[in-house]
Amino acid sequence: MENKELNLNEMENASGGTGGSKYPLPHKDGCDVYRIESGATLSRIAGRWNTTVDYLMYINEGIITNRNDITAGRYMYVPRR
């Protein structure tokens, strides 16, 4: 069997998926988990959480790899309010 590295958003939890999970990403100090909505952009999300796109990229290293390409329905970290 191949050892494949998965993006956190692609990883399924032990219960068979992230669909009903309250915490689809591991806990990260100072962050909350946000489900990306249709039509969202990192700049809009940054404005909503009073932060910058660069900071969102930093706290989502390995989760968001392209600041111009985020996918609705996936999860990311946002700063805790």
C-alpha positions in Angstrom: 0.0 0.0 0.0 1.3 3.5 -0.9 1.9 6.0 1.8 0.1 9.1 0.6 0.3 12.5 2.3 -3.2 14.1 2.5 -4.2 17.7 2.7 -6.1 18.2 6.1 -9.3 19.0 4.2 -9.1 15.7 2.3 -8.5 13.6 5.4 -11.3 11.5 6.8 -11.7 11.1 10.5 -12.1 7.7 12.2 -15.9 8.0 12.1 -15.9 7.9 8.3 -15.7 11.5 7.3 -15.8 15.1 8.3 -19.4 15.6 7.4 -20.9 15.7 10.9 -17.7 16.6 12.8 -17.8 19.7 14.9 -14.0 20.0 14.6 -13.0 19.0 11.1 -9.4 20.3 11.6 -7.2 19.7 14.6 -7.2 22.2 17.4 -4.9 25.2 16.9 -4.2 27.7 19.7 -5.7 31.1 19.0 -7.8 29.9 16.0 -11.3 28.9 15.2 -12.3 26.7 12.2 -14.3 28.3 9.4 -16.1 26.5 6.6 -15.5 28.3 3.4 -18.7 29.6 1.8 -19.5 29.8 -1.9 -18.1 33.0 -3.4 -15.7 33.6 -0.6 -12.3 35.1 -1.2 -9.4 35.3 1.3 -9.5 39.1 1.2 -13.2 39.0 2.2 -12.6 36.5 4.9 -9.6 38.6 6.2 -11.8 41.7 6.3 -14.5 39.8 8.2 -12.0 38.6 10.8 -10.1 42.0 10.9 -6.8 40.4 9.7 -4.7 40.1 6.5 -4.6 37.6 3.7 -0.9 37.0 4.6 -1.8 36.1 8.2 -4.5 33.7 6.9 -2.0 32.1 4.6 0.4 31.8 7.6 -2.0 30.1 10.0 -3.3 27.8 7.1 0.1 26.7 5.9 -0.4 23.3 4.2 -4.1 23.8 4.0 -4.3 26.8 1.7 -1.5 26.7 -0.9 -2.8 29.3 -3.4 -4.2 32.6 -2.1 -6.3 32.9 -5.3 -7.9 29.4 -5.1 -10.0 28.4 -2.2 -12.8 25.9 -2.3 -16.3 26.3 -0.9 -17.1 23.6 1.6 -13.6 23.1 2.8 -12.3 24.2 6.2 -9.6 26.7 7.2 -8.4 28.4 10.4 -9.4 32.0 11.2 -8.1 34.0 14.2 -10.2 33.6 17.3 -12.4 36.7 18.0 
